[in-house]
Amino acid sequence: MTELAASLAELASRYGVAVTYDDWTGGHRVVSESTLVSVLAALGVPADTEDDRQHALGALDERHWRRVLPPTVVTRAGRAGSFWVHVTHGQPVGAWLRLEDGTVRTGLRQLVNDTPPHDLDGRLVGEASFELPADLPTGYHRLHVDAGGVEGDAALIVVPEAATFPASLGGGRTWGLATQLYSVRSEQSWGIGDLTDLTDLAVWSASQHGAGFILVNPLHAAAPVAPMEPSPYLPTSRRFVNPIYLRVEAIPEFAFVADRGDLRKARSVAQGRAKKSRLIDRDSTWKIKRAALRAVYRVKRSAGRELAYVAYRAREGRSLDDFAVWCALAEKHGGDWHRWPEELRHPGSPAVTAFAAKRAEAVDFHRWLQWQLDDQLTVAQATAVRSGMALGVMHDLAVGVDPNGADAWALQDTLALGVSVGAPPDEYNQLGQDWSQPPWRPDRLTEQGYEPFRALVNALLRHAGGIRIDHVIGLFRLWWIPQGADPTEGTYVRYDHEALIGIVALEAQRAGAVVVGEDLGTVEPWVRDYLSERGLLGTSILWFELDRDSGGGPLPPRRWREFCLSSVTTHDLPPTAGYLAGEHVRIRQELGLLTRPAAEELADDQAEQAAWLAELRAIGLLGEDPSVQEIVSALYAYLGRTPSRLLALALPDAVGDVRAQNQPGTTDEYPNWRVKLAGPDGRELLVEDVFTSARAAGLAEVMRAQVTPARE
């Protein structure tokens, strides 16, 4: 490979773009010039020629010295921090703080700064430094300076040293049910699992079997038009929720709909279609449910309810308005804003303002839907805790959003266009992955005081006792893939993890919630230690917990991480019964996703499973000639031998399901995120079937036994 130009390597490095990386086999890779040029272009930096690169490097220096203050300063509570100020050389500087509660702090101590002054267009610019006191409270504050008559201000974020483990757990550990909510409907839901079903699953698992949390798939919003995106990990918005999860009858105004009988008939139609369909049909469900929701929306609200709605709108502000306007625009022009009339492609355009005024009721309907979701999510969390859960609902935060969706439209000035997020090749996805999602621009996040990220985390934790962050490594670095390139032709772009993890810790501390980072796959060794130090739990999946130091056999339970959420499987693998049958190999073979012969993959898989069975027998959890169900129970009991603080039981495992919800690396080749919850025979199971299932109850009791004090 041709050696990279020094200027290109330096420019990439200064923007946090990796020019080399280590792959999953341990090989050292050099990133191609074309990839670096494309990634820098997505950051708004032309780098095609040597002149472009030299100009960009000079512009970086100039921009730095023209700033009076850094755009954002992040520091940890309990530690003295510092910040720089740029001022005409020799001029006096004053600095003070305005804290989140309005308090003003003055008397900041100036530090020694020997940085030589910089010549900026004939003006010498000096750099002063000030100390941030160690006793500052956590929160979102503002820095203010008067630098030689030039005033400046910047965001100051003081984050906790670490997120504290919720007191509700009492120093012990607990187990929880993990469910893909859409896949499990009830006799009362409208053809797809909804928030009332989530609440009922929480009550069952807590009151009957001592569960401490219920982990649910991302409930992020999808575009309100057909075809509705099935993947909860490719939402139109992460900030808002998919109204397909609403229970219509749980809305207070439903009681005052004149023709409630018509709505009940509509529900029966939705249920009938769901029963006949082999896969989940979101489009049919949403069409029927949307009409019913419109009927409820038209009911006049009481004075108190109207006040509550006004308060909700005020709290959510511009973000809610932008989302609602996008939904109304999508209903008229389609779900891809890139194909809208040009004057509608930016939320700040006069044409968008005019559209929102003309279609005020359509826009307000989508605001109202989010209000109802806020209400029902509040009920779900409160009921889960009231039923005995230590944490309650644990929500899932997806990595990114649909490039054609609401967040990409509303936040297009904060996201990187022309690239998508994915993953390099690894052991389980040897062709790499392209998730088709635009990443945050690190520079824009800093310039905006991380406000979009702060709002996202805050919204998710509003109705939660926990949050799972999918691909938490994305808060450190993300794999950026240039548009049109294969996933193998990407590179890593680094983020300010101190800021992002700190904000997560701050929001979690305020919410009294636990944070779980999904840290599977290719992870730099120091990252897991850092997450633990900052109070974030990691993730362990039994099949991946191998002792690499002694031949790759099962990792002894005593060596598993304590501050971790551990489970046997994950939504990116078949349920355990299917995994034992080699479904993960069979599916990848059929879809052409293997990079070596299937026989080799299957042989390695069978050897790995044999090692696990031997381990289970060695510690007395499994006898000879066991049934599949006995193996599944033994694997979950094995989790109890580890020190992990949180244990998760996948609902498909509880009922003996065999089909995978998702096959990474595919879109329509496999029915991802459309598979109904079923028993071993493939027959669909409803929520009510779960409640009466001896298999589910038995495995839930296995989990209860792992977290009782007697086992610790």
GIQUICOR-V876737 format. One record per pair of residues at least 4 apart in sequence whose ideal C-beta (glycine too) atoms are under 6 Angstrom apart, sorted by the first residue. I is the first residue (numbers start at 0). J is the second residue. Records with the same first field share a line. If there is no record, write none. Layout:
# GIQUICOR-V876737
I->J, J
This chain:
# GIQUICOR-V876737
0->29
3->7, 8
6->52
7->35, 52
8->18
10->46, 52, 55, 56
11->16, 18, 35
14->42
15->441, 492, 493
16->38, 492
17->490, 491
18->30
19->29
20->28, 491
21->27
22->26, 28
23->425, 521
30->34, 35, 490
34->481, 488, 490
36->46, 47
37->481
38->479
39->44, 46
41->415, 417, 418
44->55
45->51
46->51, 52
47->51
64->117, 119, 124
67->85, 146, 151
68->151, 153
69->153
70->153, 445, 446
71->154, 445, 448
72->82, 155
73->156, 498, 501
74->80, 131, 157
75->158, 160
76->137, 157, 159
77->133, 160
78->133
79->130, 133
80->131
81->128, 130
82->129
83->126, 128
84->92, 127, 144, 146
85->124, 126
86->90, 92, 125, 146, 147
87->147
88->116, 123, 125
90->147
92->127, 146
93->145
94->107, 129, 144
95->105, 143
96->104, 140
97->103, 141
98->102, 140
99->138, 139, 140
107->129
108->130
109->129
110->128, 130
112->126, 127, 128
114->126
116->123, 125
117->124
119->124
135->157
137->157, 159, 505
138->157
139->156
140->155
141->152
142->153, 155
143->152
144->151
145->150
154->448
158->501, 504, 505
159->504, 505, 508
161->533, 534
162->504, 507, 508, 514, 534
163->508
165->511, 513
167->389
168->389
172->644, 706
173->211, 389, 706
174->210, 646, 702, 706
175->210, 211, 212, 213, 214, 647
176->204, 210, 213, 648, 650
177->214, 647, 649
178->215, 650
179->216, 660
180->192, 197, 215, 216
181->191, 192
182->675, 676
183->192, 676, 686
184->188, 191, 192
185->196, 685, 686
186->687
188->193, 196
189->266, 269, 284, 288
190->269, 270, 273, 284
191->284
192->196
193->244, 246
194->244, 246, 375, 379
195->246, 249
196->686
197->379
198->379, 382
199->686
201->205, 213, 383
202->206, 386
203->207, 690
204->208, 210
205->210, 386, 387, 388
206->386, 387
208->699, 703
209->703
211->388, 389, 390
212->388, 390, 393, 465
213->392
214->393, 647
216->231, 395
217->231, 395, 397
218->240, 241, 244
219->234, 237, 397
220->234, 235, 236, 239, 240, 241
221->227, 228, 234, 235, 241
222->235, 329, 334, 404
223->326
224->329, 330, 334
225->282
226->282
227->281, 282, 285
228->233
229->672, 673
230->672
232->397
233->401
234->400
235->401, 404, 405
236->322, 405, 406
237->397, 400, 455
238->318, 455, 458
239->322, 369
240->372
242->368
243->285
245->371
247->291
248->253
249->375
250->295, 371
252->295, 298
253->295
255->298
256->294, 295, 298
262->291
265->287, 291
269->284, 287
272->283
276->280
278->670, 673
279->673
281->285
284->288
285->289
296->364, 367
300->304, 305
308->370
311->370
315->319
319->366
321->346, 409
322->405
323->362, 365, 366
324->355, 362
325->405, 408
326->365
327->358, 361, 362
328->332
329->334
332->339
335->403
336->344, 408
339->343, 344
342->348, 350
343->350, 351
346->351, 409
354->358
355->362
358->362
372->376
376->462
377->462
378->382
379->392
380->391, 392, 462
383->388, 391, 392
384->388, 391
390->464, 465
391->464
392->463
393->465, 467
394->459, 463, 466
395->467
396->459, 468
397->469
398->469, 470, 473
399->420, 436
400->404, 406, 407, 436
402->407, 437
406->410
407->437
410->414, 451
413->443, 451
414->437
415->437, 438, 440
417->482
418->479, 481
419->433, 435, 436, 480
420->434, 436, 438, 477
421->432, 433, 434, 478, 480, 486
422->432, 478
423->431, 478
424->429, 431
425->520, 521
428->432, 663, 664
429->594
431->486, 487
432->486, 663, 664
433->480, 486
438->477
439->444
441->494
444->449
449->453, 502
453->502
456->503, 506
457->506
459->466
460->466, 506, 510, 512
463->512
464->512
465->512, 513
466->514
467->515
468->516
469->517
470->517
471->516, 517, 518
472->522
473->477
474->496, 499, 500
475->496, 526
476->491, 493
477->492
478->489, 491
479->489, 492
480->484, 486, 489
484->488
494->499
496->500
497->501
500->533
503->514
504->533, 534
507->512, 514
514->535
515->536, 564
516->530, 535, 537
517->538
518->522, 527, 537, 538
522->526
525->529
527->537
530->535
531->562
536->562, 563, 564
537->560, 563
538->564
539->544, 559, 563, 565
540->569
541->567
544->554
545->551, 554
546->552, 554
552->610
553->610, 611, 614
554->558
556->640, 641
559->641, 643
561->642
562->644
563->643
564->645, 647
565->638, 641, 643, 646
566->647
567->575, 634, 635
568->572, 575, 649
570->660, 661
571->661, 663
572->578, 583
573->577, 578, 582, 583, 659
574->651, 652, 656, 657
575->631, 652
576->627, 655, 657
577->582, 657
578->583
581->585, 601
582->586
584->600, 601, 604
586->662
587->592, 593
588->593, 597
590->665, 668
592->664
593->597, 600
595->599
597->601
615->620, 621, 633
616->621
620->633, 636
621->625, 633
625->629, 630
631->652
632->701
635->701
636->701
638->646
639->705, 710
646->705
648->653, 702
651->656
653->695, 698
654->678, 684, 692, 695
655->678, 679, 694
656->677
658->674
660->674
661->671
662->669
665->669
670->674
675->683
676->684
677->681, 682, 683, 684
678->682, 684
684->688
689->695
